[in-house]
Amino acid sequence: MKKRYSFLIKPLQILLDILLIILIIFFIRDKAYLNLPFLLFIILFWLLTSYSTSFYRIYRHFSALKILTLIVKQFLIFTLGYFAYFGVFKEGEVVNNQFLILVTILISITFTKFIIFFLVKKYRALGNNFRTTVVLGYDDSAKKVIKIFNSKANLGYKFLGFFSEREFKNHNYLGKIKEVFEFVENNIVDELYCSLSVLTKNQIKEIKKYTTDKGIVLKLIPNANELYSKNQSIEFYDDTLLVLNVKKLPFEFAENFYIKRMFDVFFSLLVAVFLLSWLLPILWVLVKIESKGPLIFRQKREGINGDEFVCYKFRSMQVNEHSDTIHAIKGDVRVTTIGAFMRRTSIDELPQFINVLFGDMSVVGPRPHLESLSLEYQRDVDDYLKRHIVKPGITGLAQISGYRGEIKNRSDIKNRVRLDIFYIENWSFLLDLKIIIQTILNVFKGEKNAY
């Protein structure tokens, strides 16, 4: 497998830009800038602005004009925040060097961004940091894509060949469409380009599922009549050739992963300090009075990528040998009195915030299942394994939508998985907050399926 280092480009450029901002402020030496609140404000606002404008989300087919557009967009918003600091926190104060600092930051970051952009292109033109590509179909649009791969070395694409139902004597011809799966199993393929005018909808669907499972980037070459869906974004290669990019899932972007993880740690620490710290000894006494056994119930569940982890809960049942194989049902005699209360109010799930701090779970996400049940659900529900591409959660979209507790019908698990996949494909920080707020409201309202 090839060693990849391109993932370091983004964090290194972010670090370089932040260092430039700090050094510029320091060396111009206006005393109004030499304070920690201003530095923190500017750095935080720069990071928030760059996230909203996708300032650091650069793709190899981007042109210099596209880079300039990103710079203009970034600095228009950043300038507003920069001067807002003086309007809100330094009202009425005129700082002689504030304009000089802003212009210096603009020039320095623009210069370094273009230098990095052209150096990376030069590096790729020498045959480094390439992405291997395969094309399915061989119509006129596909030929244009292949021509760009072969003629634009600085884009960093290594064309392996094409598949087509028609046979060609061309040395790049690799075989029939269906043979692509065997080829991918035996070769490293980073990106797969499909001609929509050649492949059928069923073929596209099959290939999309396969590339998702294998972590391969799928791109579509449209015909003139193709309608674009919300799951596709337009990309231009060589400024003229249009290609449809099958949009990445939100968690495939590193910044979303870090935002979610930071919130998970922060929120879990709040729960541990302000809730678990005093609730745990009280529950220990109540649980011990009613039944023998430990306060904390441990159970192996499936987590991200299907890896097993130990999930923690407050014990709500009598100790029994079926706890790992049979879920609680309505009127279950194994559930204790205090256990029924904890289940009804979801207090039994609180130790899972420790799982969140350990990194096994997230505050919001698909609920983790037992391995035995997971194997059963895989047979019944398409795309079930897609749940495993994110960390399981303490609560989730399915749970606040009424799908929790006992699974009575096949439709119950289908609806849960449908909502879990919707959450994965449409994640946002605001959606997480909405789910958390609704979960808290449900605790006070009570849920009929919480038993």
C-alpha positions as CSV (number, residue, x, y, z in Angstrom):
1,M,0.0,0.0,0.0
2,K,1.2,3.5,-0.9
3,K,2.3,5.8,1.9
4,R,0.2,8.9,1.8
5,Y,1.3,12.2,3.3
6,S,-1.1,14.6,1.5
7,F,-3.3,14.5,4.6
8,L,-0.6,16.6,6.3
9,I,-1.0,19.5,3.8
10,K,-4.1,20.9,5.4
11,P,-3.1,20.9,9.1
12,L,0.4,22.2,8.2
13,Q,-1.1,25.1,6.2
14,I,-3.5,26.0,9.0
15,L,-0.6,26.0,11.5
16,L,1.5,28.1,9.2
17,D,-1.3,30.7,8.7
18,I,-1.9,30.9,12.4
19,L,1.8,31.4,13.1
20,L,2.0,34.1,10.4
21,I,-0.9,36.0,12.0
22,I,0.7,35.8,15.5
23,L,4.1,36.9,14.2
24,I,2.7,39.8,12.2
25,I,0.7,41.1,15.2
26,F,3.8,40.7,17.4
27,F,6.4,42.4,15.1
28,I,4.2,45.4,14.2
29,R,4.1,45.9,18.0
30,D,1.0,48.0,18.5
31,K,0.3,47.7,22.2
32,A,-3.5,47.2,21.6
33,Y,-2.6,43.9,19.9
34,L,-0.3,42.5,22.5
35,N,-3.0,41.0,24.7
36,L,-4.2,37.5,24.9
37,P,-8.0,38.2,24.4
38,F,-7.3,39.8,21.0
39,L,-5.0,37.0,19.8
40,L,-7.5,34.4,20.9
41,F,-10.4,36.2,19.2
42,I,-8.5,36.6,15.9
43,I,-7.3,33.0,15.8
44,L,-10.7,31.6,16.7
45,F,-12.4,33.8,14.2
46,W,-9.9,32.9,11.5
47,L,-10.5,29.1,12.1
48,L,-14.3,29.6,12.2
49,T,-14.2,31.7,9.0
50,S,-12.0,29.2,7.2
51,Y,-14.3,26.4,8.1
52,S,-17.4,28.2,6.8
53,T,-15.7,29.2,3.6
54,S,-13.9,25.8,3.1
55,F,-10.7,27.8,2.8
56,Y,-8.4,24.8,3.4
57,R,-10.5,22.3,1.4
58,I,-8.4,22.3,-1.7
59,Y,-8.7,19.6,-4.4
60,R,-6.0,18.6,-6.9
61,H,-8.1,19.7,-9.9
62,F,-8.5,23.3,-8.5
63,S,-7.2,26.1,-10.7
64,A,-5.3,29.3,-9.6
65,L,-8.5,31.2,-10.2
66,K,-10.4,28.9,-7.8
67,I,-7.7,29.5,-5.1
68,L,-8.0,33.3,-5.6
69,T,-11.8,33.0,-5.2
70,L,-11.3,31.2,-1.9
71,I,-8.9,33.9,-0.7
72,V,-11.3,36.7,-1.5
73,K,-14.2,35.0,0.2
74,Q,-12.1,34.2,3.3
75,F,-10.8,37.8,3.7
76,L,-14.1,39.5,3.1
77,I,-15.6,37.7,6.0
78,F,-12.4,37.8,8.2
79,T,-12.1,41.6,7.7
80,L,-15.6,42.1,9.0
81,G,-14.8,40.2,12.2
82,Y,-11.4,41.9,12.5
83,F,-12.8,45.4,12.6
84,A,-15.8,44.2,14.6
85,Y,-13.4,43.5,17.5
86,F,-12.6,47.2,17.7
87,G,-16.2,48.1,17.4
88,V,-17.4,45.8,20.2
89,F,-14.4,45.4,22.5
90,K,-12.5,48.6,21.8
91,E,-15.3,51.0,21.0
92,G,-14.2,54.5,20.2
93,E,-10.5,53.5,20.2
94,V,-8.5,54.2,17.0
95,V,-5.5,52.0,16.5
96,N,-3.0,53.4,14.1
97,N,-1.6,50.0,12.9
98,Q,-4.8,48.0,12.7
99,F,-5.1,48.5,8.9
100,L,-1.4,47.8,8.3
101,I,-1.7,44.5,10.2
102,L,-4.8,43.4,8.2
103,V,-3.1,44.2,4.9
104,T,0.1,42.4,6.0
105,I,-1.9,39.3,7.0
106,L,-3.7,39.4,3.7
107,I,-0.5,39.7,1.6
108,S,1.4,37.1,3.6
109,I,-1.2,34.4,3.6
110,T,-2.1,34.9,-0.1
111,F,1.6,34.6,-1.0
112,T,2.1,31.4,1.1
113,K,-1.1,29.8,-0.2
114,F,-0.1,30.3,-3.8
115,I,3.5,29.1,-3.1
116,I,2.2,25.9,-1.5
117,F,-0.3,25.5,-4.3
118,F,2.4,25.7,-7.1
119,L,4.9,23.7,-5.1
120,V,2.4,20.8,-4.7
121,K,1.6,20.9,-8.4
122,K,5.3,20.8,-9.3
123,Y,5.8,17.9,-6.9
124,R,2.9,16.0,-8.5
125,A,4.2,16.8,-12.0
126,L,7.4,14.9,-11.0
127,G,5.3,11.8,-10.5
128,N,4.7,12.0,-6.7
129,N,1.5,12.1,-4.6
130,F,-0.6,10.6,-7.4
131,R,-4.1,9.1,-7.3
132,T,-4.7,6.0,-9.4
133,T,-7.8,6.2,-11.5
134,V,-10.0,3.8,-13.6
135,V,-12.7,4.8,-16.1
136,L,-15.9,2.8,-16.7
137,G,-17.3,3.4,-20.2
138,Y,-15.5,4.8,-23.3
139,D,-17.7,7.5,-24.8
140,D,-16.6,11.0,-25.9
141,S,-16.8,12.5,-22.3
142,A,-14.8,9.6,-20.9
143,K,-12.1,10.1,-23.6
144,K,-11.8,13.8,-22.5
145,V,-11.3,12.7,-18.9
146,I,-8.7,10.2,-19.9
147,K,-6.9,12.8,-22.0
148,I,-6.7,15.1,-19.0
149,F,-5.3,12.3,-16.9
150,N,-2.6,11.6,-19.4
151,S,-1.7,15.2,-20.4
152,K,-2.0,17.1,-17.1
153,A,0.7,15.6,-14.9
154,N,0.5,18.3,-12.3
155,L,-3.0,17.2,-11.3
156,G,-1.4,14.1,-9.9
157,Y,-3.5,11.4,-11.5
158,K,-2.1,8.0,-12.7
159,F,-4.5,6.5,-15.2
160,L,-4.6,2.7,-15.0
161,G,-7.0,2.0,-17.9
162,F,-10.7,1.8,-18.8
163,F,-13.5,-0.9,-18.9
164,S,-16.1,-1.1,-21.6
165,E,-18.6,-3.6,-22.9
166,R,-17.0,-3.1,-26.4
167,E,-13.6,-4.6,-26.8
168,F,-10.7,-2.4,-27.9
169,K,-7.2,-3.1,-29.0
170,N,-6.2,0.0,-27.1
171,H,-3.4,-0.9,-24.6
172,N,-5.5,0.9,-21.9
173,Y,-8.4,-1.4,-22.3
174,L,-8.8,-3.6,-19.2
175,G,-11.9,-5.6,-19.9
176,K,-15.7,-5.7,-19.5
177,I,-17.5,-3.5,-17.0
178,K,-18.2,-6.4,-14.6
179,E,-14.5,-7.2,-14.5
180,V,-13.8,-4.0,-12.6
181,F,-14.5,-5.6,-9.2
182,E,-11.8,-8.2,-9.7
183,F,-9.4,-5.6,-11.0
184,V,-9.9,-3.4,-7.9
185,E,-9.4,-6.4,-5.6
186,N,-5.9,-7.0,-7.1
187,N,-4.8,-3.4,-7.7
188,I,-4.8,-0.1,-5.7
189,V,-7.5,2.1,-7.2
190,D,-8.1,5.5,-5.5
191,E,-10.8,7.0,-7.8
192,L,-13.3,5.4,-10.2
193,Y,-15.0,7.5,-13.0
194,C,-18.3,6.2,-14.5
195,S,-19.8,7.4,-17.7
196,L,-23.6,7.9,-17.1
197,S,-24.4,7.6,-20.8
198,V,-22.9,4.1,-20.9
199,L,-23.7,2.5,-17.6
200,T,-27.2,1.6,-16.4
201,K,-28.8,2.8,-13.2
202,N,-28.5,-0.6,-11.6
203,Q,-24.8,-0.8,-12.6
204,I,-24.2,2.7,-11.0
205,K,-26.0,1.6,-7.9
206,E,-23.9,-1.5,-7.6
207,I,-20.7,0.4,-8.2
208,K,-21.6,3.1,-5.7
209,K,-22.3,0.5,-3.0
210,Y,-19.0,-1.2,-3.8
211,T,-16.9,1.9,-3.7
212,T,-18.5,3.0,-0.4
213,D,-17.5,-0.3,1.2
214,K,-14.0,-0.1,-0.2
215,G,-13.4,3.5,0.5
216,I,-12.9,4.4,-3.2
217,V,-13.8,7.9,-4.5
218,L,-16.6,7.6,-7.1
219,K,-17.1,10.3,-9.7
220,L,-19.7,10.4,-12.5
221,I,-19.1,11.7,-16.0
222,P,-22.6,13.1,-17.0
223,N,-24.3,13.2,-20.4
224,A,-26.0,16.4,-21.6
225,N,-29.4,15.4,-20.3
226,E,-28.3,14.2,-16.8
227,L,-30.1,15.8,-13.9
228,Y,-27.9,16.5,-10.9
229,S,-29.1,15.3,-7.4
230,K,-28.4,16.8,-4.0
231,N,-25.9,14.0,-3.5
232,Q,-23.7,15.2,-6.3
233,S,-21.6,18.4,-6.7
234,I,-20.2,19.8,-9.9
235,E,-16.4,19.8,-10.5
236,F,-14.6,21.3,-13.5
237,Y,-11.4,19.6,-14.8
238,D,-9.2,21.8,-16.9
239,D,-11.8,24.6,-16.5
240,T,-14.1,23.2,-19.2
241,L,-14.8,19.4,-18.6
242,L,-17.6,18.9,-16.1
243,V,-17.6,15.9,-13.7
244,L,-20.1,15.1,-11.0
245,N,-18.6,14.3,-7.6
246,V,-20.5,11.9,-5.4
247,K,-20.5,14.0,-2.2
248,K,-18.5,12.7,0.7
249,L,-20.3,11.9,4.0
250,P,-20.0,14.6,6.6
251,F,-17.7,12.5,8.8
252,E,-15.2,11.9,5.9
253,F,-14.1,15.5,6.5
254,A,-11.5,15.6,9.3
255,E,-12.8,19.0,10.7
256,N,-16.3,17.5,11.3
257,F,-14.7,14.6,13.2
258,Y,-12.7,16.9,15.4
259,I,-15.7,19.2,16.1
260,K,-17.8,16.3,17.1
261,R,-15.0,14.8,19.3
262,M,-14.3,18.0,21.1
263,F,-18.0,18.5,21.9
264,D,-18.3,14.9,23.1
265,V,-15.4,15.3,25.5
266,F,-16.7,18.7,26.8
267,F,-20.3,17.5,27.2
268,S,-19.3,14.2,28.8
269,L,-17.0,16.0,31.3
270,L,-19.9,18.3,32.3
271,V,-22.2,15.2,32.9
272,A,-19.4,13.4,34.9
273,V,-18.7,16.4,37.1
274,F,-22.1,17.8,37.7
275,L,-24.3,14.7,37.5
276,L,-22.5,11.4,37.9
277,S,-20.3,12.7,40.8
278,W,-23.2,12.9,43.2
279,L,-25.7,10.5,41.5
280,L,-23.4,7.5,41.5
281,P,-23.1,7.0,45.3
282,I,-26.9,7.4,45.7
283,L,-27.7,4.8,43.0
284,W,-25.1,2.5,44.5
285,V,-27.0,2.4,47.8
286,L,-30.4,2.0,46.1
287,V,-29.3,-0.7,43.7
288,K,-27.5,-2.6,46.5
289,I,-30.5,-2.5,48.8
290,E,-32.8,-4.1,46.3
291,S,-30.6,-6.7,44.7
292,K,-27.2,-8.4,44.9
293,G,-24.6,-7.6,42.3
294,P,-22.5,-4.8,40.9
295,L,-23.8,-1.3,40.3
296,I,-22.2,-1.1,36.8
297,F,-23.4,-3.6,34.2
298,R,-20.8,-4.4,31.5
299,Q,-21.7,-5.7,28.1
300,K,-19.8,-6.2,24.8
301,R,-21.3,-4.2,21.9
302,E,-20.3,-3.5,18.3
303,G,-18.7,-0.1,17.7
304,I,-17.1,1.8,14.9
305,N,-15.9,-0.4,12.0
306,G,-17.6,-3.3,13.8
307,D,-14.9,-3.4,16.5
308,E,-16.1,-4.7,19.9
309,F,-16.0,-2.6,23.0
310,V,-17.3,-2.9,26.6
311,C,-20.4,-0.8,27.1
312,Y,-21.3,0.5,30.6
313,K,-24.7,0.9,32.1
314,F,-26.2,1.1,35.6
315,R,-27.5,-2.3,36.4
316,S,-31.3,-2.3,36.1
317,M,-32.0,-6.1,36.3
318,Q,-31.4,-8.9,38.7
319,V,-28.2,-10.6,37.8
320,N,-29.1,-13.3,35.3
321,E,-27.5,-15.5,32.7
322,H,-29.6,-14.2,29.8
323,S,-28.6,-10.6,30.0
324,D,-26.3,-10.8,27.0
325,T,-28.7,-12.7,24.8
326,I,-32.3,-11.5,25.6
327,H,-33.3,-7.9,25.5
328,A,-35.8,-6.5,28.1
329,I,-39.5,-6.8,27.2
330,K,-42.5,-5.1,28.6
331,G,-43.2,-6.4,32.1
332,D,-39.9,-8.2,32.2
333,V,-39.6,-9.8,35.7
334,R,-35.8,-9.4,35.7
335,V,-36.1,-5.6,35.9
336,T,-35.9,-4.3,39.5
337,T,-38.0,-1.5,40.9
338,I,-35.2,1.1,40.9
339,G,-34.1,-0.4,37.5
340,A,-37.6,0.3,36.0
341,F,-37.3,3.9,37.1
342,M,-33.7,4.2,35.7
343,R,-34.9,2.8,32.3
344,R,-37.9,5.0,32.2
345,T,-35.8,8.1,32.7
346,S,-32.7,6.8,30.8
347,I,-30.6,7.2,33.9
348,D,-29.2,3.7,33.3
349,E,-27.4,5.0,30.2
350,L,-25.4,7.7,32.0
351,P,-22.2,5.5,32.5
352,Q,-21.9,5.5,28.8
353,F,-20.5,9.0,29.1
354,I,-17.4,7.3,30.4
355,N,-17.4,5.3,27.1
356,V,-17.5,8.6,25.3
357,L,-14.5,9.9,27.2
358,F,-12.6,6.6,26.4
359,G,-13.4,7.2,22.7
360,D,-15.6,4.1,22.2
361,M,-18.8,6.1,21.8
362,S,-20.2,9.5,20.9
363,V,-23.0,11.4,22.6
364,V,-25.1,11.2,19.5
365,G,-25.0,8.3,17.0
366,P,-26.6,5.0,16.1
367,R,-27.2,2.8,19.2
368,P,-24.6,-0.1,19.6
369,H,-26.0,-3.6,19.2
370,L,-24.9,-7.0,20.5
371,E,-22.8,-8.9,17.9
372,S,-25.4,-11.8,17.8
373,L,-28.2,-9.4,17.0
374,S,-26.1,-7.4,14.6
375,L,-25.5,-10.5,12.5
376,E,-29.3,-11.1,12.4
377,Y,-30.1,-7.6,11.4
378,Q,-27.5,-7.6,8.6
379,R,-29.5,-10.4,6.8
380,D,-32.7,-8.5,7.1
381,V,-31.7,-4.9,6.4
382,D,-29.8,-3.5,3.4
383,D,-27.0,-1.0,4.2
384,Y,-27.1,-2.1,7.9
385,L,-23.3,-2.1,8.0
386,K,-23.2,1.6,7.0
387,R,-24.0,2.3,10.7
388,H,-20.5,1.1,11.6
389,I,-18.7,3.9,9.8
390,V,-19.4,6.2,12.8
391,K,-19.1,5.7,16.5
392,P,-22.2,4.5,18.3
393,G,-24.1,7.0,20.4
394,I,-25.8,7.3,23.8
395,T,-28.8,8.7,22.0
396,G,-29.7,9.1,18.3
397,L,-32.2,10.2,15.7
398,A,-34.0,6.9,15.8
399,Q,-34.4,7.0,19.6
400,I,-36.0,10.5,19.7
401,S,-38.2,9.4,16.9
402,G,-39.8,6.7,19.0
403,Y,-37.7,3.7,17.9
404,R,-36.2,2.4,21.1
405,G,-36.6,-0.5,23.4
406,E,-37.9,-3.9,22.3
407,I,-37.8,-4.8,18.6
408,K,-41.2,-6.5,17.9
409,N,-41.4,-6.4,14.1
410,R,-38.9,-6.5,11.2
411,S,-40.1,-2.9,10.4
412,D,-38.8,-1.7,13.7
413,I,-35.2,-2.4,12.9
414,K,-35.6,-1.2,9.3
415,N,-36.9,2.1,10.5
416,R,-34.1,2.5,13.0
417,V,-31.5,1.8,10.4
418,R,-33.2,4.1,8.0
419,L,-33.0,7.0,10.5
420,D,-29.4,6.0,11.5
421,I,-28.3,6.3,7.9
422,F,-30.2,9.6,7.4
423,Y,-28.3,10.9,10.4
424,I,-24.9,9.7,9.1
425,E,-25.5,11.2,5.6
426,N,-26.9,14.5,7.0
427,W,-24.9,15.1,10.1
428,S,-24.4,18.6,11.4
429,F,-23.5,20.1,14.8
430,L,-26.9,21.7,15.0
431,L,-28.6,18.3,14.4
432,D,-26.6,16.8,17.3
433,L,-27.8,19.7,19.6
434,K,-31.4,19.1,18.4
435,I,-31.2,15.4,19.2
436,I,-29.7,16.1,22.7
437,I,-32.3,18.7,23.6
438,Q,-35.1,16.3,22.4
439,T,-33.6,13.5,24.4
440,I,-33.6,15.6,27.6
441,L,-37.3,16.6,26.9
442,N,-38.2,13.0,26.4
443,V,-36.7,12.1,29.8
444,F,-39.1,14.4,31.6
445,K,-42.1,13.5,29.4
446,G,-41.4,9.8,29.6
447,E,-41.5,7.3,26.7
448,K,-43.8,4.4,26.3
449,N,-41.1,2.1,24.8
450,A,-38.7,2.8,27.7
451,Y,-39.0,-0.4,29.8
